[in-house]
């Protein structure tokens, strides 16, 4: 007998049924489909978390990061295919928003929640330092360097440069996966046992049957998310335009949609004094966002002859560099308190404010 919450079984199936609805014909139908999409996203990450717990660390957090990135990439590519050249900066805006949400929002909430409950938390800084180094390299190569190349004007790479950066992104992410799961697995394991908070009450008793069922439902949920996203992508863009908000808000909406469930999982882990798991989730997701999303959108852009505006504006570059610098200081000692959490949340608020009022 499966020990899974009913909503996690129903949401992926409702997602498949919602594919028959025409979301573009009515705002109300579109709103209902959007709620079904959110349910499918939540169910997808829940089932990924079930499998993650069954596999154990660090394979679990790796699976969660990849699942979230698949959803994010599907949303970006769907909107790109719908709007074509009009969404040249969508991938950049979404990747940047994901980095800000992960490194300031999710990490800030985790440090604040964990610090409030446990005063001071510890983690293995070797794995975190290596991940931050990879993340900083990818962030600068994909989001900053395009502004300073001379082969083509503006925030663009040439086709050859784009292919090179996509390959480098894949190589760095593959190196991270090997380090996390094979060569240096112990760098990504938390060593603090807290018997009182070690069991997650939201995760049922794990069996092979439950893990296999979650695997099947995860596939169904991801298929539903990808296809529903394609149908809803025009509504997302139209809503932002109607609100007279900057186009970058579309990227923030996409990133927030797919990262919310993972953020909740990371916060739960921090409250159980498993900050290492929280950081694995957050930083692994940020790394996967660049390492997997950029190559995917590169393939789409080259296949459809679309230009990708990857270079960030100067204000966003300043915020990105500040975030990387502060994160390296916050996570450089292997110990954290609420002080670092508040600081990251201030940076998150700054990002949201400057996005709405650039």
C-alpha positions in Angstrom: 0.0 0.0 0.0 1.3 3.4 -1.0 2.0 5.8 1.9 1.7 9.0 -0.1 -0.5 12.0 0.5 -3.5 12.0 -1.8 -2.8 15.5 -3.2 0.6 14.3 -4.4 -1.1 11.6 -6.5 -4.0 13.8 -7.7 -2.0 16.9 -8.7 0.0 15.2 -11.5 -3.1 13.5 -12.9 -5.1 16.8 -12.8 -2.2 18.4 -14.6 -2.6 15.9 -17.5 -6.4 16.6 -17.5 -5.8 20.3 -17.6 -3.9 20.0 -20.9 -7.3 19.7 -22.6 -8.3 23.2 -21.4 -7.7 26.3 -23.6 -5.9 28.6 -21.2 -5.6 31.4 -23.7 -9.3 31.8 -24.2 -10.3 33.0 -20.7 -8.6 34.6 -17.7 -10.6 32.4 -15.4 -9.6 29.2 -17.2 -6.0 30.4 -17.3 -6.1 31.1 -13.5 -7.4 27.6 -12.8 -4.8 26.0 -15.1 -2.1 28.1 -13.3 -3.2 26.7 -10.0 -3.1 23.2 -11.4 0.4 24.0 -12.7 1.5 25.1 -9.3 0.1 22.0 -7.8 2.0 19.9 -10.4 5.2 21.7 -9.5 4.7 21.1 -5.8 3.9 17.5 -6.4 7.0 17.1 -8.7 9.3 18.4 -6.1 7.6 16.4 -3.3 8.1 13.2 -5.2 11.7 14.2 -6.0 12.2 14.7 -2.3 10.7 11.3 -1.5 13.2 9.7 -3.9 15.9 11.9 -2.5 15.3 10.6 1.0 15.3 7.1 -0.3 18.6 7.5 -2.1 20.2 9.4 0.7 22.7 12.3 0.7 24.1 13.8 -1.4 22.3 12.0 -4.3 18.9 13.3 -3.0 19.7 17.0 -3.1 21.3 16.5 -6.6 18.1 14.9 -7.8 16.0 17.8 -6.4 18.2 20.4 -8.1 17.9 18.6 -11.4 14.1 18.3 -11.1 13.7 21.9 -10.4 16.0 22.9 -13.2 14.1 20.8 -15.7 10.9 22.7 -14.8 12.6 26.0 -15.0 14.2 25.3 -18.4 10.8 24.1 -19.7 9.2 27.4 -18.7 11.9 29.5 -20.3 12.0 27.5 -23.5 8.2 27.5 -23.8 8.1 31.3 -23.6 11.0 31.6 -26.0 9.2 29.4 -28.5 6.0 31.4 -28.2 7.4 34.9 -28.3 10.6 34.3 -30.3 12.9 37.3 -30.6 10.8 39.3 -28.1 12.2 37.2 -25.3 15.9 37.6 -26.0 16.7 38.5 -22.4 14.3 36.0 -20.7 17.0 33.4 -20.0 19.2 36.0 -18.5 16.5 37.5 -16.3 15.4 34.1 -15.1 18.9 32.8 -14.3 19.8 36.0 -12.5 16.5 35.9 -10.6 17.1 32.3 -9.6 20.6 33.2 -8.3 19.3 36.1 -6.3 16.4 34.0 -4.9 18.6 31.1 -4.0 21.7 32.9 -2.6 19.8 35.7 -0.8 16.2 34.5 -0.3 16.5 30.8 0.4 19.9 30.9 2.1 18.8 33.9 4.1 15.6 32.2 5.3 17.5 29.0 6.1 20.2 30.9 8.2 17.5 32.9 9.9 15.2 30.0 10.7 18.1 27.7 11.8 19.9 30.4 13.8 16.6 31.4 15.6 16.1 27.8 16.7 19.7 26.5 17.2 21.5 29.9 17.8 24.6 28.7 15.8 24.8 26.1 13.0 27.7 24.3 11.5 28.4 22.7 8.1 31.3 21.3 6.1 32.8 24.3 4.4 35.0 22.4 1.9 32.1 21.4 -0.3 30.4 24.8 0.1 33.6 26.6 -0.9 34.1 24.5 -4.0 30.5 25.0 -5.0 30.7 28.8 -4.5 33.9 28.9 -6.7 32.1 27.0 -9.5 29.0 29.2 -9.1 31.0 32.5 -9.2 32.9 31.3 -12.4 29.7 30.4 -14.2 27.9 33.5 -13.1 30.6 35.8 -14.4 31.1 33.9 -17.7 27.4 33.8 -18.5 26.0 37.0 -17.1 28.9 39.5 -17.0 31.5 38.7 -19.6 29.1 39.1 -22.6 29.1 42.9 -21.9 32.8 43.1 -22.4 33.5 40.9 -25.5 34.2 42.9 -28.7 33.2 40.4 -31.4 29.6 41.6 -31.3 28.2 44.8 -29.7 25.8 44.8 -26.7 25.1 42.0 -24.2 25.5 39.2 -26.7 27.8 36.4 -27.5 28.6 35.2 -31.0 27.4 31.8 -31.9 30.9 30.3 -31.4 31.2 32.1 -28.0 27.8 30.9 -27.0 28.7 27.3 -27.8 31.9 27.6 -25.9 30.2 29.0 -22.8 27.5 26.3 -23.0 30.2 23.6 -23.1 32.1 25.1 -20.2 28.9 25.3 -18.2 28.2 21.6 -18.8 31.9 20.7 -17.9 31.8 22.6 -14.6 28.4 21.1 -13.7 29.6 17.6 -14.5 32.7 18.2 -12.4 30.4 19.3 -9.5 28.3 16.1 -9.9 31.4 13.9 -9.8 32.8 15.7 -6.8 29.5 15.6 -4.9 28.6 11.9 -5.6 31.9 10.1 -6.1 35.3 11.8 -5.5 34.5 14.0 -2.5 31.1 12.9 -1.3 32.0 13.4 2.4 32.4 17.2 1.7 28.6 17.4 1.2 27.4 15.4 4.2 26.3 17.0 7.4 27.9 15.5 10.5 25.6 16.8 13.2 23.1 14.3 14.6 20.1 15.9 16.2 17.8 13.0 17.3 15.0 15.3 18.2 14.7 16.9 14.8 16.3 14.3 12.6 13.0 12.9 11.1 11.0 15.0 8.7 7.4 14.6 9.7 6.2 15.5 6.1 8.1 12.5 4.6 6.3 9.2 5.0 7.9 5.9 5.9 10.1 5.1 2.9 9.8 1.8 1.0 10.9 0.6 -2.4 7.2 0.6 -3.5 6.8 4.2 -2.4 10.0 5.3 -4.1 9.0 3.6 -7.4 5.6 5.1 -7.3 7.1 8.6 -6.6 9.4 8.0 -9.5 6.5 7.4 -11.9 4.5 10.3 -10.5 7.5 12.6 -10.8 7.7 11.8 -14.5 4.0 12.5 -15.0 4.2 15.7 -13.0 7.2 17.0 -15.1 5.4 16.2 -18.4 2.3 18.1 -17.1 4.4 21.0 -16.0 6.3 21.3 -19.3 3.1 21.2 -21.4 1.0 23.4 -19.1 3.9 26.0 -19.1 3.8 26.1 -22.9 0.1 26.9 -22.8 0.3 29.5 -20.0 3.4 31.3 -21.2 1.5 34.0 -23.2 -0.7 34.8 -20.2 2.4 35.3 -17.9 3.9 37.8 -20.4 0.5 39.5 -21.0 -0.1 39.9 -17.3 3.3 41.6 -16.8 2.7 43.9 -19.7 -0.8 44.8 -18.5 0.7 45.7 -15.1 3.2 47.9 -16.8 6.0 46.1 -14.9 9.5 45.7 -16.3 10.0 42.6 -18.5 12.5 41.3 -16.0 9.5 40.5 -13.7 8.7 37.6 -16.0 12.0 36.0 -15.1 11.3 36.6 -11.4 7.9 34.9 -11.6 9.4 31.9 -13.3 12.2 31.5 -10.9 10.0 32.0 -7.8 7.5 29.5 -9.1 10.0 26.7 -9.5 12.1 27.5 -6.5 9.4 28.0 -3.8 9.0 24.2 -3.1 12.7 23.6 -2.9 13.1 26.7 -0.7 10.5 25.2 1.7 12.4 21.9 1.8 15.7 23.7 2.5 14.1 25.7 5.3 12.7 22.5 6.9 16.2 21.0 6.8 17.7 24.1 8.5 15.1 24.0 11.3 16.1 20.3 11.9 19.7 21.5 12.3 20.7 20.0 8.9 22.1 23.2 7.4 24.4 21.2 5.2 21.4 19.7 3.5 19.9 23.2 3.1 23.1 24.5 1.5 23.4 21.5 -0.8 19.8 22.1 -2.0 20.3 25.9 -2.5 23.8 26.0 -4.0 23.3 22.9 -6.0 20.1 24.3 -7.5 21.8 27.6 -8.3 24.7 25.7 -10.0 22.2 23.6 -12.0 20.3 26.7 -13.0 23.3 28.0 -14.9 25.0 24.7 -15.8 22.0 23.1 -17.3 19.7 26.0 -18.3 22.2 28.0 -20.3 23.2 25.0 -22.5 19.5 24.1 -23.1 18.5 27.6 -24.2 21.7 27.8 -26.3 20.5 24.8 -28.3 17.1 26.4 -28.8 18.5 29.8 -29.7 20.9 28.3 -32.3 18.2 26.0 -33.7 15.8 28.9 -34.2 18.4 31.6 -35.0 17.4 33.6 -31.9 19.7 36.1 -30.2 20.3 35.6 -26.4 20.9 38.8 -24.4 23.0 37.3 -21.6 24.9 40.3 -20.3 23.3 42.0 -17.2 22.8 45.7 -16.9 25.4 47.5 -14.7 23.1 47.7 -11.6 22.4 44.0 -11.7 26.2 43.3 -12.1 26.9 45.3 -8.9 24.2 43.3 -7.0 25.5 40.0 -8.4 29.1 40.7 -7.4 28.0 41.9 -3.9 25.9 38.8 -3.4 28.8 36.5 -4.4 31.1 38.4 -2.1 28.8 38.4 0.9 27.9 34.7 0.4 31.6 33.8 0.4 32.0 35.7 3.7 28.8 34.3 5.3 29.7 30.7 4.4 33.5 30.9 4.7 33.8 29.9 8.3 31.6 26.8 8.6 29.4 28.5 11.2 26.4 30.8 10.8 24.0 32.7 13.0 20.9 34.9 12.4 23.2 37.8 11.5 24.1 36.3 8.1 20.5 35.4 7.5 19.3 39.0 8.0 22.0 40.3 5.8 21.0 38.0 2.9 17.4 38.8 3.3 18.2 42.6 3.0 20.0 41.8 -0.3 16.9 39.9 -1.4 14.7 42.8 -0.6 17.1 45.1 -2.6 16.9 42.8 -5.6 13.1 42.8 -5.6 12.9 46.6 -5.1 15.3 47.4 -7.9 13.6 45.0 -10.2 10.2 46.7 -9.8 11.8 50.2 -9.7 15.0 49.9 -11.8 
